[in-house]
C-alpha cells in the first residue's frame, strides 16, 4: 500500500524515444528467473559484456547486490520476498526509462511477483527469461553452498528446499542450462535482446 501522499511527478524534457535514438537501441528489462544455481547470474555477466562491447547501454541487477544495499532491511518471509522483488522491479523500471538494457537476475519464485514487475513496464519492455535446470542439478552445482546449508537447517525458507518455485507459464525465452552450453545460452539471449531492442 502506498503511504506517500500529495505527490506530483514532474515530467522531464528527454523522453524514451530520444534516449533510444541517442543509444541506437531501445531500453528493455530482461528478467532472468530460475532456481539458485540454474545459471542466471553467470549468463547475465556474459551477456552484459557482449552488449557493452557492441556499444549498448547495458547493466546488471542482481539479487545479492540489492540485498547488500537497498534491501538490507528485508528477510526471506513471503512478504519480504515480494517486497524485495517489488523494489528490484522499480529499480529496473527506472533504468529502463533511462534507456538501458537491464539484465535482472532474481529467483523471483512466484508468477505473481514477476507479473507485478511486468505490469509496471510498457508492453514489449519486459522479457521474461526462464533459466531452467532441475532442482537436483542446482543442488549438485550449489555454487554458494546455500542448498547444503538449507538442507542442514542453517537457512530457513530457502527456495527449492522448503519454499516452492513457480515456473513461468509463458516466458518469452527458455534457456535450459542442462541441455545447452553457457555459450549457447548466451548467444540465444543476445540474439533475442538485439531483436527486441533494434530501432
C-alpha positions, 0 to 999 in steps of 0.5 A: 500500500502506498503511504506517500501522499500529495505527490506530483511527478514532474515530467522531464524534457528527454523522453524514451524515444530520444534516449533510444535514438541517442543509444541506437537501441531501445531500453528493455528489462530482461528478467532472468528467473530460475532456481539458485544455481540454474545459471542466471547470474553467470549468463547475465555477466556474459551477456552484459559484456557482449552488449557493452562491447557492441556499444549498448547501454547495458547493466546488471541487477542482481539479487545479492547486490540489492540485498547488500544495499537497498534491501538490507532491511528485508528477510526471506518471509513471503512478504519480504520476498515480494517486497524485495522483488517489488523494489528490484522491479522499480529499480529496473523500471527506472533504468529502463526509462533511462534507456538501458538494457537491464539484465535482472537476475532474481529467483523471483519464485512466484508468477505473481511477483514477476507479473507485478514487475511486468505490469509496471513496464510498457508492453514489449519492455519486459522479457521474461527469461526462464533459466531452467535446470532441475532442482537436483542439478542446482543442488549438485552445482550449489555454487554458494553452498546455500542448498547444503546449508538449507538442507542442514537447517542453517537457512530457513525458507530457502527456495527449492528446499522448503519454499516452492518455485513457480515456473513461468507459464509463458516466458518469452525465452527458455534457456535450459542450462542442462541441455545447452552450453553457457555459450549457447545460452548466451548467444540465444539471449543476445540474439533475442535482446538485439531483436527486441531492442533494434530501432 
